[in-house]
Amino acid sequence: MFRGRKYFIEALWEGLLKISGSVTSIIIILIVLFLFSEGLGLFKKDVIEEGYVLAVNKDNPIKDLNSQQIKDVFDVKIESWKELGVDVKDDKIILLRLDDIPNYVPEEEIAEDMSNLDTIINNIIEANPGMIAFVPRDFTQKGFNAKILDLGTINLKEFVTGKEWFPTAHPAAQFGVMPIVLGTLWVSLGAILFALPFGLAVAIYSAELANKRVHKILKPVIELLAGIPSVVYGFFGLIVIVPLIQKAFNLDVGETGLAGSIVLAIMALPTIITIAEDALRSTPRAMKEASLALGANKWQTILKVTIPYSISGITAGVVLGIGRAIGETMAVLMVTGNAAVIPHTLLEPVRTIPATIAAELGEAPKGGAHYEALFILGCILFIITLIINLVVEYISYKNKNKVA
């Protein structure tokens, strides 16, 4: 009776654990699918602002424009049609928005219900061969025979290779993710280069060299650092690290990628140290004693026996440290300058993917191009993290085989 009850309880717990694991896995998969399904809708959006069109004179040979060209035209960086590679009778580009119509037609000629606006816009474009008009699609229906440019939808190539992130630009938003992706990689790589040697050194000291008294003090301090909120690290970086960098390198501003790397390195250190130390302590005592018995000194034993044996655990600590560095938001937002420009050195302001999502998601209209572009950034962050994990796991696997 007692044995049957014991087996029933064990089976019940086993079933609950299986259900829990299955539900967790399904939820994770659904989250990833939701992330990609929301983001991929961006590539179905028109290049031009929703509900609007670009219209030119019917004799204008222009066929299409990309989003960067549209922005440059309406920012008056491109002022002639020759710069766009077309030959127009009136080479100077003339811009027309709804607000500009009274400059061409007396206001009293525009009906109160604006029912004749289609014809008015059409006549203005016909009278100006070099004109390009940004007008609502609803005003291009009745009696409108000007040429409406077929600009297509946002494409993946421009999204990935674009060098400008300006999602609120009119009439064509700029969704170039290259500056943000490079900023993320710069800051994360710098953080790991700072954190990895220091973290591994402290882990080796704590696990192999420190006496019990020092270890009892060091261990809680390191674990306490892991529990400090990221905004506190951000304040520390803003008040201490940023001014130091500005003064040391004689910069106009100290909010740079280097400041972000140092703050993230400090934040990643507790994770790397704690996990690496536990891995180093898992090395069997017999292996260490055998090494020492063969004539190796303590340092040779650490380098040739302890570290190779515990490389898998050390790798896990590095992966988690990298994950925290790449995914950190608030601290990076506070110390990196948050500038969406392509960085060339760590001494320039940068913007990272998590900081961009945190800063802009609340202002992006749900279902709009900006909203979906931020979801795509989340997908890119997921892919970057996945690639790093796979690479580190592969390196760890090769090292394990060498040790074996």
N, C-alpha and C positions, 0 to 999 in steps of 0.2 A: 504493500500500500504506500509506504513512505517512499520506496524507490520509484514507483510509478508517478507519484506526485512530483518528485525531483526531476524526472525526465520531462514531465509536462511543462514545468517551469522553465527548464533549459530550452525546450523546443519553442516555448512562447517568446523567450528573450531573443532566441536566434531569429525567429520570424520577425519580431519587432525591429531588430537590427537590419535585417535584409530590406524590410519595407522602408525604414528610415534612409538607408543608403540609396535605394532605388528612387525614392521621392526626391532626395537631394540632387542626384544626378540628373533626373528629368527637369527639375527646376533650373539647374545651371544651363542645360541645353536650351530650354525655352527662353531664358534670359539672353543667351547669345543669338538665338534666332530672332528674337524681338529686336535686338540691337541692329542686326543686319537688315531686317525687313524695314525698319523705320529709316535707316540711313540710305538704302539703295533707291528709295523714292526720289532722291535728289536728282538722279540722272534722267528722270522723266519731266523735270521742270524746264520751262522755257528759259533761254538765256536772258531775255528781256523781262522786266518786271511783270508779274502776272496781271493780265487785264489790259496791257498796253501793247502798242506796236510801233515799229519804226517805219516811216513812209518817206519815199523820195520821189522826185519827178519821174514820170513814166519814161522819159528819154535817158535817164541816168543808167549807165551800164553796170553799176555796182550790183553784185549778186548776194553777197553775204558779208557779215562782219563778225569777228569774235568778240568776246566780252571785254577783253583788254582794249581793243580798238574802239569799241563803243564808249568806254569810260574815258579814253584819251580824247575822243572827239568832243564829248560833252564837258570835259574839263579844259577844253581849248588848248590841249597839248598838240593835237593834230588840227591844223587850220585849213588845209587844202586837200582836194580830192586826189591830187597827184601823189600825196604821201600815202594814200591808200591804194595806189596803183591803178587808178581809173582816170579817164579823160572826160571831163565834163565841161560844157560850154562856159558856165560860170564856175571857175576853179575854186573860189573861196567857199568854204563850208558855212552855210547859214543855219543856225539852230532855231527850232520852233518848238515851244512848249505851249500849253494852254494859256499860261500867263502872258505869253508874247502876242497872242492874237489881237488884242486891242491896239498894238503898234501898227497893224496892217489894215484893220477894219474898224470904223467908228463903232463904239459900243452900242449906239442906238440901232445899228443894223442887225445886231445879234438879238434874236427873239428871246423873250423872258424864259421860255421853256427850252431854249437852246436847240430847238428842233431843226434849225437850218445850219447847225454847226458843221455837219458833214460837208456840205457844199462850200462853206466858207473856208474850211481847212484845205479842201481839194483845190480851190481857186488860188489860195495863197501859194501852195506848192507848185502849181502849174506856172504861176507868174515868176517863180524863183527857181531856175534850173539847178542851182547849187544847194538847195535847201534839204535838210533832213529833219523830219518831224517826229517828236515823241508824244504820241497822243493816245487816249483811251480807245480800245478796239470798238467800243460801242459807237464812236463817232466816225467810223470808217465804213458804214453800211450803205446809206442812201446816197446815190449820185457820187460815189467816191471812186475815181478811176486812177488815182496815183498808185505808184508801185509800193506794195507792202513787202518789206524784206522778210524772207524766210530764214530766220536765224537758228532754227532747230532747238535742241535741248542742250543742257549742260553735259559736256562729255568728260569721260574719265581721264583722258590725256591732259586736258587743260587743268583739271582738278589736281592731278598729281604733280604736274610740272609747273603750275602757276606760281609766280613769285610774289603775289600780292594777296593778302587776306583783308578784304574790305566788304563784309557781307551786307552792309547797309548802303552801299553805293547805288546811285541812280544815274541812268536807267538800268544798268546791268551790274548786279552784285558780283564781287570778285571773290572766288573761292579757291585761291591758290594755297595749298597746304604745305608747300615746300618749306617756307620759313618756320612754320610751327613744328613740323616733323624734325627739321634739322636742329631747332632750338631744344627740343626734347632730348634728342640724341646727344647733343653737345653737353647739356647739363648733367644728364644721367651718366655719360661716360666719364666726365670729370669727377662726379661723385664717387664712382666705383674706383677710379684710380687713386683717389684720396683715401677711401674707406678700407679697401681691401688690404693693403700692406699693414696699416695701423691695426685693423681689426684682427688680422691673423697674428700679428706680433703680440697683442694683448692676450689673445686666446692661448697662445703657446706659453706665455709667461704665467698666466693664471693656472693653466692645467699642469705644467711640467716644472716650473721653477719657483713659483711663489710658495712661501710657507703657509701653514694652516691659518695663522692669525691674519696675514695679509689677504688671503683668499676670502676669509669670512667678511672682511670689510669691502673688498673689491667686488665680489659677486652681487650683493644687494645694491651697490651704487650703480653698477651697469644695468641691472634690471629696472632700477628706478628711472634711469634715463629713457628706457623704452616706453615708459608710461606717461611721459611729458607730452601734453597736447602740441600738435604741430604749429598752432598759432603762437605758442610761447617761443618755439625755435625761430619762427618768423620775426617776432619782436627782437629777439637776441641778434639775429642776422641784420636787421634793419638798424639797430642802435649801435652795434659793435663792429660787425664784419664789414658792412657797407662803407662806413667812414674810413676804416682801415685800408680797404682796397682803393678807395678814391684817393687817399693821401699817398699810399705806397706807389701807385702807378700814375699819379698826377692826372687823373681823369676828371671830366666835367661832372659826371655822375658815378656813383659807386654801385648803383643797381645794375649788375651785370650777370652774365652766365657764370662767372667765377664765384660770385657771392652765392648763387643758387647751388652750385656744386659743393661748396664748403658746408652750407647748411644741410643739404641732403646727405652728405658724407657723415656729418655728426649724427643725423637721425638714423642712418643705416648702421652705424657702428654697434649699438647694443644688440641688434638682431644677429649680425655677423659674429660678434664675439661670443654671445651666449651659445649659439648652435655649434660654432666651431669648437668651443671649449668642451662641450658635451661629447662631441665626436672624438676629440683627442683623448678624453678620459676613457673612452670605450675601448681603446687599444689594450689587448690582453697583457697583463703584467709579465707573463712568461715570455712573450716576444721581446719585450724590452730587456729583461734579464738575460735572455739568450744573446742579444746583441752586445750587451755590456760584457758578457762572459767571453765573447769572441775577440774582445780587445777594443771595441768601439767606445768612444767617449760619449758623454751625455748629448752633446750637440749632434754628433753623427747619428746617434740613435733616433733623435727627434726628426732629423732630416731624411734619414734613409728608412726608418721603420714606422714611427708614429704617424707622421704626416701622410705617407702613401697609404697606410692602413685606413686612416680616417678621412681620406679624400672625398668619399661620398657625402659624409656629413658636413664637411667644410663647404663642398659645392652647394649643398642645400641651403646653408647659411648665406652664401653669396647670392643664390637665386632669390631668396627672400629679401635680401638687402637691395638687390637690383629692382625687385618688384616695388619696394617701398619708394625707391628713388624715382622710378619712372612714373608711378601713380600718385605721387604727392602733389597736393594742390595749393593749400593756403600759404605755406611757408615760401614756396616758389613764387607765388603771385606777389608776395610782399617784397622780395629782394632782387628779382631779375629784371625789373624795369617794364616787363609786360609789353614789349615792342615786337610786333609781328613783322620783323625784317630778317633777311637771311644773315646769320652770324658768320663772321670770318675768323674771329678769335673769341676766347672766353671773356675778354674784357669789353664786350659789347652787350647792350641790353638784348634780351631774348624773350620769347614767349613759348611756353610749353603747351602740350595738348590738354592736360588736366586743368591748367590755369585758364585756358581759353574756354573750355566747357563751363567751368565754374563761373567765369565772369560774364558769359554771354547767354547761357541757356535761359535765364530768367527773363531776358528781354526779347527772345526769339518767339515770334508767333507760332503757335502749335500747328504743325502740318505744312508750314512754309519752307522755302528753300533754306533759309538760315537755320531753322530748327533741324532739318534733316542733315544739313552739312555738319552740325555738331555731333549728330549720331554717327556719321561716317568717321569723324575724328575718334570717337570712342571705339569704332571697329579697328581703325589703324592702331590705336594704343593696344588693343587686345592682340592684334597680329604681331606687333613688335615684341610684346611680353612673351607670347607663345614661341616665337622664333628664338628669343634669348634662352628660354627654358629648354628648348630642344637642343640647342647648341651646347649649353652647359651640361645637360644630361649625357649627350654624346661624348663630350670630353671626359666626364666622370666615368662613363662606361669603359672607354679606352684605357684610362688610368687603372681602373679595377682589374682589367684583363692583364695589364702589365705586371701588377703586383702579384696576381695569381700565378 
